[in-house]
Amino acid sequence: MLICANGRKHMPKPIVPMTVEAATMELPDTKTLRLKWPDGYAVEFKTGQFITVHFPDAPAYKRAYSLSSCALDRGFYEITIKREGKMGTRLVDWTQPGDQLMVIPPAGRFLPVFEPNKHLICIAGGSGVTPFRGFVREATRRRLKTRITVLYSVRTTNDIIFNAEFRALAQENRNFSFYVTCTRLSAQDPWSGRRGRIDGAWVREQIQDLPNTVFYACGPNPLVEAAEHLVWQDLAVPREQMKTEKWG
Ligand SMILES: Cc1cc2nc3c(=O)[nH]c(=O)nc-3n(C[C@H](O)[C@H](O)[C@H](O)COP(=O)(O)OP(=O)(O)OC[C@H]3O[C@@H](n4cnc5c(N)ncnc54)[C@H](O)[C@@H]3O)c2cc1C
């Protein structure tokens, strides 16, 4: 037990060993791991939170991963990792079903506002799309009226994580829209969709009722900071209408 500066007792969160139940390559550099909860594990958590993991042989090297599954999924967590840095490479290239990871329970405040009149505009770049899979999965399963629009920036059409899944969810859930923009396609590429970075004009096109719109941005810091600038400065949206998750 820790005693905090304010004198309150604080129980550290338990670290629980979990077995990798499945490993799915989403793209050549991106993998989803399904971590099976041990018997008797019954944690309350929310869609959009992250878990923190370490390998059993390296307890000091911990990294956070957003849940790409949702709070309705019980019995396992899913995280989706890009091969990036030491931990990212070990998880993507070396971690297989049957391996163990140590897991600190979900935390974080990057939570979807699932109110019927709200519109969530979710700005993602590259692997930053992971928590939005959880948002859309929960809203679709619960048949919520909340509108969700994902604006997703990728380099090329080969870099769209969960492409088929998001498109299937958009078919099933008429309150969900999935739009992709490609930033580095060659001029000859047959892609007929949008090209170039996410900009103020594109975001503005999505807005119908600004006071009831909540903006989200998730991923590496430069992407999230660019999204903050766009929403707060270019669109003059009040700060409290935007939630961000910065990965560092
Ligand atoms: C709350 C939270 C949620 C996160 N969720 C995810 C997730 O769902 N999927 C995921 O792949 N990563 C996620 N990350 C990033 C993850 O924690 C690690 O930073 C990442 O796996 C690299 O760790 P590393 O130890 O291998 O490299 P490090 O040595 O820690 O960092 C390597 C460099 O890569 C940059 N970087 C980290 N992640 C990315 C990325 N995905 N794309 C581009 N640059 C990156 C860092 O800024 C750093 O400069 C999350 C981070 C936080 C704080």
Ligand as a Chemical Component Dictionary entry (heavy atoms), coordinates in Angstrom:
data_LIG
# 
_chem_comp.id                   LIG 
_chem_comp.type                 NON-POLYMER 
_chem_comp.pdbx_formal_charge   0 
_chem_comp.three_letter_code    LIG 
# 
loop_
_chem_comp_atom.comp_id 
_chem_comp_atom.atom_id 
_chem_comp_atom.alt_atom_id 
_chem_comp_atom.type_symbol 
_chem_comp_atom.charge 
_chem_comp_atom.model_Cartn_x 
_chem_comp_atom.model_Cartn_y 
_chem_comp_atom.model_Cartn_z 
_chem_comp_atom.pdbx_ordinal 
LIG C1  C1  C 0 -2.418 5.729  -23.512 1  
LIG C2  C2  C 0 -1.583 5.106  -24.611 2  
LIG C3  C3  C 0 -2.158 4.225  -25.503 3  
LIG C4  C4  C 0 -1.391 3.641  -26.523 4  
LIG N1  N1  N 0 -1.985 2.781  -27.396 5  
LIG C5  C5  C 0 -1.256 2.213  -28.400 6  
LIG C6  C6  C 0 -1.886 1.319  -29.333 7  
LIG O1  O1  O 0 -3.110 1.033  -29.266 8  
LIG N2  N2  N 0 -1.112 0.792  -30.318 9  
LIG C7  C7  C 0 0.239  1.101  -30.442 10 
LIG O2  O2  O 0 0.882  0.581  -31.367 11 
LIG N3  N3  N 0 0.837  1.942  -29.564 12 
LIG C8  C8  C 0 0.131  2.495  -28.550 13 
LIG N4  N4  N 0 0.751  3.334  -27.660 14 
LIG C9  C9  C 0 2.214  3.535  -27.775 15 
LIG C10 C10 C 0 2.922  2.437  -26.963 16 
LIG O3  O3  O 0 2.702  2.639  -25.572 17 
LIG C11 C11 C 0 4.445  2.453  -27.153 18 
LIG O4  O4  O 0 4.928  3.752  -26.998 19 
LIG C12 C12 C 0 4.847  1.923  -28.535 20 
LIG O5  O5  O 0 4.475  0.553  -28.681 21 
LIG C13 C13 C 0 6.357  2.011  -28.714 22 
LIG O6  O6  O 0 6.968  1.575  -27.513 23 
LIG P1  P1  P 0 8.456  1.084  -27.494 24 
LIG O7  O7  O 0 8.884  0.802  -26.112 25 
LIG O8  O8  O 0 8.572  -0.033 -28.446 26 
LIG O9  O9  O 0 9.285  2.317  -28.090 27 
LIG P2  P2  P 0 9.737  3.646  -27.374 28 
LIG O10 O10 O 0 11.200 3.508  -27.253 29 
LIG O11 O11 O 0 8.939  3.981  -26.166 30 
LIG O12 O12 O 0 9.321  4.754  -28.457 31 
LIG C14 C14 C 0 9.704  4.733  -29.824 32 
LIG C15 C15 C 0 9.231  6.000  -30.563 33 
LIG O13 O13 O 0 8.044  5.697  -31.290 34 
LIG C16 C16 C 0 7.027  6.695  -31.094 35 
LIG N5  N5  N 0 5.775  5.954  -31.186 36 
LIG C17 C17 C 0 5.204  5.197  -30.231 37 
LIG N6  N6  N 0 4.118  4.565  -30.705 38 
LIG C18 C18 C 0 3.996  4.930  -31.989 39 
LIG C19 C19 C 0 3.101  4.602  -33.017 40 
LIG N7  N7  N 0 2.116  3.709  -32.800 41 
LIG N8  N8  N 0 3.263  5.175  -34.230 42 
LIG C20 C20 C 0 4.277  6.055  -34.454 43 
LIG N9  N9  N 0 5.180  6.396  -33.512 44 
LIG C21 C21 C 0 5.043  5.842  -32.306 45 
LIG C22 C22 C 0 7.306  7.305  -29.767 46 
LIG O14 O14 O 0 6.876  8.647  -29.715 47 
LIG C23 C23 C 0 8.849  7.202  -29.690 48 
LIG O15 O15 O 0 9.419  8.335  -30.271 49 
LIG C24 C24 C 0 -0.003 3.938  -26.645 50 
LIG C25 C25 C 0 0.579  4.848  -25.733 51 
LIG C26 C26 C 0 -0.193 5.422  -24.749 52 
LIG C27 C27 C 0 0.480  6.388  -23.785 53 
# 
loop_
_chem_comp_bond.comp_id 
_chem_comp_bond.atom_id_1 
_chem_comp_bond.atom_id_2 
_chem_comp_bond.value_order 
_chem_comp_bond.pdbx_ordinal 
LIG C1  C2  SING 1  
LIG C2  C3  SING 2  
LIG C2  C26 DOUB 3  
LIG C3  C4  DOUB 4  
LIG C4  N1  SING 5  
LIG C4  C24 SING 6  
LIG N1  C5  DOUB 7  
LIG C5  C6  SING 8  
LIG C5  C8  SING 9  
LIG C6  O1  DOUB 10 
LIG C6  N2  SING 11 
LIG N2  C7  SING 12 
LIG C7  O2  DOUB 13 
LIG C7  N3  SING 14 
LIG N3  C8  DOUB 15 
LIG C8  N4  SING 16 
LIG N4  C9  SING 17 
LIG N4  C24 SING 18 
LIG C9  C10 SING 19 
LIG C10 O3  SING 20 
LIG C10 C11 SING 21 
LIG C11 O4  SING 22 
LIG C11 C12 SING 23 
LIG C12 O5  SING 24 
LIG C12 C13 SING 25 
LIG C13 O6  SING 26 
LIG O6  P1  SING 27 
LIG P1  O7  DOUB 28 
LIG P1  O8  SING 29 
LIG P1  O9  SING 30 
LIG O9  P2  SING 31 
LIG P2  O10 DOUB 32 
LIG P2  O11 SING 33 
LIG P2  O12 SING 34 
LIG O12 C14 SING 35 
LIG C14 C15 SING 36 
LIG C15 O13 SING 37 
LIG C15 C23 SING 38 
LIG O13 C16 SING 39 
LIG C16 N5  SING 40 
LIG C16 C22 SING 41 
LIG N5  C17 SING 42 
LIG N5  C21 SING 43 
LIG C17 N6  DOUB 44 
LIG N6  C18 SING 45 
LIG C18 C19 SING 46 
LIG C18 C21 DOUB 47 
LIG C19 N7  SING 48 
LIG C19 N8  DOUB 49 
LIG N8  C20 SING 50 
LIG C20 N9  DOUB 51 
LIG N9  C21 SING 52 
LIG C22 O14 SING 53 
LIG C22 C23 SING 54 
LIG C23 O15 SING 55 
LIG C24 C25 DOUB 56 
LIG C25 C26 SING 57 
LIG C26 C27 SING 58 
# 
